[in-house]
């Protein structure tokens, strides 16, 4: 008598990712809100704050738009993961999954698939809006496209893992919603997303923001979509791409360790 082997962690995670995507795109209200809010904020704030900067070829609207593309993928990964995971736990969906061959690793991979697809779709939408509304230029150098890819990858992995962590900080979904949005909103201001250029912010505020991924994701995206001379408007006067990679990579490792330590299937047990 032959026995069929169960799918591995990665294979099961991909299957879970497909289920997550189907569930997400069936919820039309969630799809519309997830994709439209960052783009609408970009249009409104960019139109209000657009003006000249010290570089004649770069407007403050372009600075804001380039940073907001990065902030959009953080919202899709950190916010959506934290809130979605808390909701799955509160409704008992995670408890039911625990009784199946689904491991925590497979569940995380499934969520990563969802985040990767939705973040990519949102990035395309926001880039299109930025190009049409603020004349943001697409990268001409293949090296910039490569930078876009690794900043995107490290950004969604680190922020997804931190979303898993913050989902366990409060037991109720409403509490997690409030906490996630508070953290994200504060970091947006401190990371120079809404205040352009970032040198207009108090240095101590930027130093605190530099501990977290959002500032570096936005800085990495600005390096992709803005001309090289715009780097003087960063705090260090350069794009600091090695530091972007170092900080985001470190948060991928730290986030994985914290996610393994804090993840729980139910609100009753850890």
Buried (B, 14 or more C-beta within 10 A) or exposed (E): EEEEEEBEBEEBBBBBBEEBBEEBBEEEEBBEEBBEEBBEBBBEBBEEBBEEBEBEEBBBBBBBBBBBBBBBBBBBBBBBBBBBBBBBBBEEBBBEBEEEEBBBBBBBBBBBBBBBBBBBBBBEBBBEBBBEBBEBEEBEEEEBEEBBEBBBBBBBBBBBBBBBBBBBBBEEBEEBBEBBBEBBEBBBEBBBBBBBBBBEBEEEBBEBBBEBBBBBBBBBBBBBBBEEEBBBBBBEEBBBBEBBBEBBBEBBEBBBEBBBEBBBBEBEEE
